[in-house]
């Protein structure tokens, strides 16, 4: 069986790419390149699925950007 997951990707201040999977609590990783990041997040998802029984299936709507005065 194949299951698809949404992966949120950001870049931190040191230049590392950081990936997280909202449907899997605590499922995240980082890498210097996007290719390596995708390899690592796939491994992280597989490990999280082994550890977790039920998966929260939330519908992905999108990402919004908002500006606030600081």
C-alpha positions as CSV (number, residue, x, y, z in Angstrom):
1,X,0.0,0.0,0.0
2,X,1.3,3.5,-0.9
3,X,0.4,6.5,1.3
4,X,1.3,10.1,0.4
5,X,2.3,12.7,3.0
6,X,2.7,16.5,2.8
7,X,6.2,17.6,3.6
8,X,6.9,21.2,4.8
9,X,10.4,22.4,3.8
10,X,12.1,25.5,5.2
11,X,15.7,26.8,5.2
12,X,17.3,27.8,8.5
13,X,19.7,30.6,9.1
14,X,22.7,28.3,8.7
15,X,21.5,27.3,5.2
16,X,20.2,23.8,6.1
17,X,17.0,22.6,4.6
18,X,14.5,21.4,7.3
19,X,11.6,19.1,6.5
20,X,8.7,18.1,8.6
21,X,5.6,16.0,8.1
22,X,2.5,17.5,9.9
23,X,0.6,14.2,9.8
24,X,3.3,12.5,11.8
25,X,4.2,14.1,15.1
26,X,7.9,14.5,15.6
27,X,8.7,13.5,12.0
28,X,11.4,15.9,10.8
29,X,15.0,16.0,9.5
30,X,17.5,18.3,7.9
31,X,20.2,18.3,5.2
32,X,22.4,20.6,3.2
33,X,20.8,19.7,-0.1
34,X,17.2,19.1,-1.2
35,X,18.1,15.8,-2.7
36,X,19.6,14.5,0.5
37,X,16.7,16.1,2.5
38,X,14.1,14.1,0.4
39,X,16.1,10.9,1.0
40,X,16.2,11.5,4.7
41,X,12.6,12.6,5.1
42,X,11.5,9.4,3.3
43,X,13.6,7.4,5.9
44,X,12.1,9.4,8.7
45,X,8.5,8.8,7.5
46,X,9.2,5.0,7.3
47,X,10.6,5.0,10.9
48,X,7.7,7.1,12.2
49,X,5.2,4.7,10.6
50,X,6.9,1.8,12.3
51,X,6.6,3.5,15.6
52,X,3.1,5.1,15.3
53,X,-0.1,3.1,15.0
54,X,-2.7,5.5,13.9
55,X,-2.1,8.4,11.5
56,X,-3.9,11.7,11.8
57,X,-5.3,12.4,8.4
58,X,-5.8,16.1,8.1
59,X,-6.6,17.6,4.7
60,X,-3.7,19.9,3.6
61,X,-5.2,23.3,2.6
62,X,-2.1,25.4,2.0
63,X,0.4,27.8,3.4
64,X,-0.2,31.5,4.1
65,X,2.3,34.2,4.7
66,X,1.4,37.1,7.1
67,X,3.3,40.2,8.1
68,X,3.2,41.6,11.6
69,X,4.9,44.7,13.1
70,X,7.7,43.8,15.6
